[in-house]
Every structure is written in structure tokens, then in C-alpha cells.
Amino acid sequence: MSARFIRPPLRAGRQRLLVFGVPGTLALALLAGCATGTSHRAPGHYAQSADSATSGCLRNPACYTTPPGEEALIPWLSRSVDVVRTAVTVMKVLEGAEIARVEQILTECANAAHHHVNAEDEELKGRSPDKDECKKVVLREGDTKVTRAMELGRRKHEVALECARKEFARLFPENVSVEPRYQKDPNTGRWQWLDPRQVAEWLRNGLTGKLWGSLVPDIVIHALGNPNKVQRVYDFKFPCPNENRPSWGTYARGQPHHPKDQGQMYKEALLGGELDPRFATPLGIQ
């Protein structure tokens, strides 16, 4: 009578993984071959192949899918596949063409906001203000003189942010955040994303001091579902008059990041000092 291989039964609730009728070490070697595209490996390569088997199977679903009625020979691998798949998902970042698309949307939102607010303004009636009009004081907030440039910029900012929320919720909901807030952890010295629910709770309870020194860029591109792995940072800017170059606001004396400006803080705290944050303006990304 020919020898038969009897598969051990699986415990209830365990996911099933198929490696067709191959026992023991040979099954592991075959799985490693699945990861690399071939099962012909010298014995000395088995350990290295085993380490990469799970990630390889993520690229080849035939390795770990199980037809109805079949049982898995290597039940631990189904759990490993889940863990690695999750890690790969979290680390997914936008590629060059996708980043270009984000920047195109930012420019379109800024341009639309610019024209919309100018058109609604009773004095401008659709035209852009000149240099003198930009400097004109239109109201006072305490000791602060609010110029037309400041007031127009505030209104355009709100419209542009709403446009960005709508577009990115549709196109890049897990890779682009609008107005995320980051705070420096006093214990680790690292800047971390703050859950909006936590921020809202602090504000409801009047604990605004907990947000002292936090950073709130307009737009952040980050790894999939992970705002702490930042790729790019942008702020909307609406120069007045149009030909002015956008600039970063400098923190005033007494503020935690004085004498630095916003751009410096975004670069140091969020971009690891490697990339510069950029402006999203009606004329494009600058």
C-alpha cells in the first residue's frame, strides 16, 4: 500500500491557507519560491526565503487563497499575511503623479476661491484690488488693524479649505488631511498628530493651554491612514496685490516658536528638515 500523507485538522475559527499536498520543510521552500517566482533554491537560501515568503505572497494571492473544502498546511502564515498586509497598507505613500494631482487640486481651489470672493465683494465686484486698496484698513479687532488684504485672505482661505475638503474626501481620503493639528510630545520630543476628537474635547473644556505651540498646516500629504508619516505640507496663500510673492508669517515675541516663521517650523517639525513646505496660490504651487 502506498504511503499517504494525512493532513492534521485545523482548530475551529482559524483561517485556511493552501499549499497543495506538500509536507514539512518542502512546503516552506515552496512558499518561499512563491515569493520569488521560483521554487528552485539551494538549501542555504531557505532561511532567507522563508523570511520573505509572506511579503511575496502578498503579491501573489494564489499562494494564500484556499478553495472551498481544502485545509491549510501552514496555519500560522495566514496570521503573518494579515500582519504584513496591514504594515504595507500603513506605509503606502502617494507617488509623483498623485502628488502632482493633489497640487493641481490645490491650485484650482485657490484660484476658484480668489475669483469667488472678489466677485462677492461689494467694492471690488470681481476685479482684483490694487496696492493701495490692499493696504486700506477695513476694521479693527482690539488693537489690531485689519487691512483689506487680511480680510480678503481670510475669506478666500475659508472657501479654499472647503473646496479642498470636498475634493480630497473624494479622491485621497486616507492620504491627504485638511488642517491637521500636530503637538510636540514633551516626553519624547517628537511631533505627533492630534486626534481631532481630543482637540474638540479640550476646546469644549476650555483647556486651550494644551494646544499652545501646536502646528496646524492647511494641507498635509501623508502615508495611507498615518498622518504622522508626512510627505508634503502646504498652506494656502492669497497675495494682495496679485503680483506680490507669498511669504510665511513670523511668530511674534512671546509665542513659543519666536523668532522662527511657519515655514521653518513645518520643515523642522513635520518634514524632518529635508523638504520645504510650499504655498498653494491662485497662480500655482510656489
PEGINOR-V752320 format. One record per residue. N is the residue number from 1. RES is the residue in three letters. SS is DSSP state (helix for helix, strand for strand, loop for the rest). PHI is phi in degrees with one decimal (none if undefined). BURIAL is 1 if it has 24 or more other C-alpha atoms within 12 Angstrom, else 0. Layout:
n res ss phi burial
N RES SS PHI BURIAL
N RES SS PHI BURIAL
This chain:
n res ss phi burial
1 MET loop none 0
2 SER loop -73.4 0
3 ALA loop -68.7 0
4 ARG loop -120.9 0
5 PHE loop -94.7 0
6 ILE loop -103.5 0
7 ARG loop -75.7 0
8 PRO loop -68.3 0
9 PRO loop -70.2 0
10 LEU loop -85.9 0
11 ARG loop -73.8 0
12 ALA loop -59.6 0
13 GLY loop 86.9 0
14 ARG loop -85.0 0
15 GLN loop -66.2 1
16 ARG loop -106.1 1
17 LEU loop -130.7 1
18 LEU loop -102.4 1
19 VAL loop -130.9 1
20 PHE loop -58.2 1
21 GLY loop 54.7 0
22 VAL loop -116.9 0
23 PRO loop -86.2 0
24 GLY helix 50.8 0
25 THR helix -61.8 0
26 LEU helix -63.2 0
27 ALA helix -64.0 1
28 LEU helix -64.7 1
29 ALA helix -64.9 1
30 LEU helix -64.4 1
31 LEU helix -62.9 1
32 ALA helix -63.4 1
33 GLY helix -63.1 1
34 CYS helix -61.4 1
35 ALA helix -69.4 1
36 THR helix -107.5 1
37 GLY loop 100.2 0
38 THR loop -149.9 0
39 SER loop -102.2 0
40 HIS loop -90.9 0
41 ARG loop -131.0 0
42 ALA loop -69.5 0
43 PRO helix -52.6 0
44 GLY helix -67.2 0
45 HIS helix -96.9 0
46 TYR helix -63.1 1
47 ALA helix -63.3 0
48 GLN helix -65.7 0
49 SER helix -65.4 1
50 ALA helix -61.8 1
51 ASP helix -64.3 0
52 SER helix -96.2 1
53 ALA helix -62.2 1
54 THR helix -63.7 1
55 SER helix -65.3 1
56 GLY helix -65.0 1
57 CYS helix -67.2 1
58 LEU helix -62.7 1
59 ARG helix -87.8 0
60 ASN loop -133.6 0
61 PRO helix -57.9 0
62 ALA helix -62.2 0
63 CYS helix -68.7 1
64 TYR loop -124.8 1
65 THR loop -84.2 0
66 THR loop -124.0 0
67 PRO loop -62.3 0
68 PRO loop -56.5 0
69 GLY loop 90.9 0
70 GLU loop -98.9 0
71 GLU loop -120.8 1
72 ALA loop -86.2 1
73 LEU loop -92.1 1
74 ILE loop -125.9 1
75 PRO helix -63.6 1
76 TRP helix -66.5 0
77 LEU helix -71.9 1
78 SER helix -61.0 1
79 ARG helix -69.8 0
80 SER helix -63.4 1
81 VAL helix -60.0 1
82 ASP helix -61.1 0
83 VAL helix -64.4 0
84 VAL helix -68.9 0
85 ARG helix -59.8 0
86 THR helix -63.1 0
87 ALA helix -63.0 0
88 VAL helix -63.6 0
89 THR helix -61.7 0
90 VAL helix -63.5 0
91 MET loop -87.7 0
92 LYS loop -63.4 0
93 VAL loop -120.4 1
94 LEU loop -74.3 1
95 GLU loop -90.5 0
96 GLY helix -54.6 0
97 ALA helix -65.5 0
98 GLU helix -70.8 0
99 ILE helix -63.0 1
100 ALA helix -61.2 0
101 ARG helix -66.6 0
102 VAL helix -59.8 1
103 GLU helix -66.9 1
104 GLN helix -63.2 0
105 ILE helix -64.3 1
106 LEU helix -61.1 1
107 THR helix -64.7 1
108 GLU helix -63.2 1
109 CYS helix -65.5 1
110 ALA helix -64.2 1
111 ASN helix -66.6 1
112 ALA helix -64.0 1
113 ALA helix -64.0 1
114 HIS helix -57.5 1
115 HIS helix -72.4 1
116 HIS helix -64.2 1
117 VAL helix -68.1 1
118 ASN helix -61.3 1
119 ALA helix -68.9 0
120 GLU helix -80.4 0
121 ASP loop -68.7 0
122 GLU loop -66.4 0
123 GLU loop -87.3 0
124 LEU loop -75.0 0
125 LYS loop 51.5 0
126 GLY loop 102.5 0
127 ARG loop -87.2 0
128 SER loop -89.6 1
129 PRO loop -70.6 1
130 ASP loop -88.9 0
131 LYS helix -59.9 0
132 ASP helix -67.6 0
133 GLU helix -64.8 0
134 CYS helix -64.7 1
135 LYS helix -84.4 0
136 LYS loop -64.1 0
137 VAL strand -80.1 0
138 VAL strand -106.0 0
139 LEU strand -166.0 0
140 ARG strand -124.0 0
141 GLU strand -122.7 0
142 GLY loop 69.0 0
143 ASP loop -91.7 0
144 THR strand -94.5 0
145 LYS strand -89.5 0
146 VAL strand -97.9 0
147 THR strand -85.5 0
148 ARG helix -62.2 1
149 ALA helix -59.7 1
150 MET helix -66.4 1
151 GLU helix -66.9 1
152 LEU helix -63.1 1
153 GLY helix -61.7 1
154 ARG helix -62.7 0
155 ARG helix -66.0 1
156 LYS helix -66.0 1
157 HIS helix -58.9 1
158 GLU helix -60.7 1
159 VAL helix -66.3 1
160 ALA helix -64.9 1
161 LEU helix -65.1 1
162 GLU helix -64.5 1
163 CYS helix -60.4 1
164 ALA helix -63.7 1
165 ARG helix -57.5 1
166 LYS helix -64.3 0
167 GLU helix -69.7 1
168 PHE helix -76.0 1
169 ALA helix -64.5 0
170 ARG helix -87.3 0
171 LEU helix -102.9 0
172 PHE loop -135.1 1
173 PRO loop -64.0 1
174 GLU loop -104.2 1
175 ASN loop -118.2 1
176 VAL strand -130.8 1
177 SER strand -114.7 1
178 VAL strand -102.9 1
179 GLU loop 53.1 1
180 PRO loop -72.2 1
181 ARG loop -114.6 1
182 TYR strand -123.9 1
183 GLN strand -132.9 1
184 LYS strand -81.4 1
185 ASP loop -75.2 0
186 PRO loop -65.4 0
187 ASN loop -82.4 0
188 THR loop -102.3 0
189 GLY loop 77.5 0
190 ARG loop -97.0 0
191 TRP strand -84.2 1
192 GLN strand -130.0 1
193 TRP strand -67.8 1
194 LEU loop -101.7 1
195 ASP loop -62.6 0
196 PRO helix -56.1 0
197 ARG helix -66.8 0
198 GLN helix -67.8 0
199 VAL helix -61.3 1
200 ALA helix -61.2 0
201 GLU helix -65.5 0
202 TRP helix -61.0 0
203 LEU helix -66.4 0
204 ARG helix -61.2 0
205 ASN loop -90.2 0
206 GLY loop 72.3 0
207 LEU loop -93.0 0
208 THR helix -65.8 0
209 GLY helix -61.0 0
210 LYS helix -68.4 0
211 LEU helix -99.9 1
212 TRP loop -63.0 0
213 GLY loop 89.0 1
214 SER loop -72.4 1
215 LEU strand -113.6 1
216 VAL loop -133.3 1
217 PRO loop -67.2 1
218 ASP loop -68.6 1
219 ILE strand -135.6 1
220 VAL strand -129.8 1
221 ILE strand -94.0 1
222 HIS strand -147.4 1
223 ALA strand -61.9 1
224 LEU loop -55.1 1
225 GLY loop 67.3 1
226 ASN strand -132.2 1
227 PRO strand -62.7 1
228 ASN strand -80.2 1
229 LYS strand -100.9 1
230 VAL strand -84.2 1
231 GLN strand -102.3 1
232 ARG strand -144.1 1
233 VAL strand -133.4 1
234 TYR strand -136.3 1
235 ASP strand -125.6 1
236 PHE strand -71.8 1
237 LYS loop -137.6 1
238 PHE loop -129.1 1
239 PRO loop -58.1 1
240 CYS loop -138.8 1
241 PRO loop -71.3 1
242 ASN loop -56.2 1
243 GLU loop -76.5 0
244 ASN loop -66.1 0
245 ARG loop -85.1 0
246 PRO loop -68.5 1
247 SER loop -145.9 0
248 TRP loop -85.5 1
249 GLY loop -75.1 0
250 THR strand -90.7 0
251 TYR loop -69.8 0
252 ALA loop -74.1 0
253 ARG loop -57.9 0
254 GLY loop 98.5 0
255 GLN loop -83.7 0
256 PRO loop -63.1 0
257 HIS loop -106.6 1
258 HIS loop -60.7 0
259 PRO loop -101.0 0
260 LYS loop -74.3 0
261 ASP strand -111.0 0
262 GLN helix -59.2 1
263 GLY helix -59.7 1
264 GLN helix -62.9 1
265 MET helix -68.8 1
266 TYR helix -59.6 1
267 LYS helix -65.2 1
268 GLU helix -71.4 1
269 ALA helix -82.8 1
270 LEU helix -109.3 1
271 LEU loop -108.7 1
272 GLY loop 62.8 0
273 GLY loop 73.6 0
274 GLU loop -98.6 0
275 LEU loop -122.1 0
276 ASP loop -91.0 1
277 PRO loop -67.9 1
278 ARG strand -130.4 1
279 PHE strand -96.0 1
280 ALA strand -106.0 1
281 THR strand -123.1 1
282 PRO loop -61.6 1
283 LEU loop -96.4 1
284 GLY strand 127.0 1
285 ILE strand -83.6 1
286 GLN loop -129.0 1
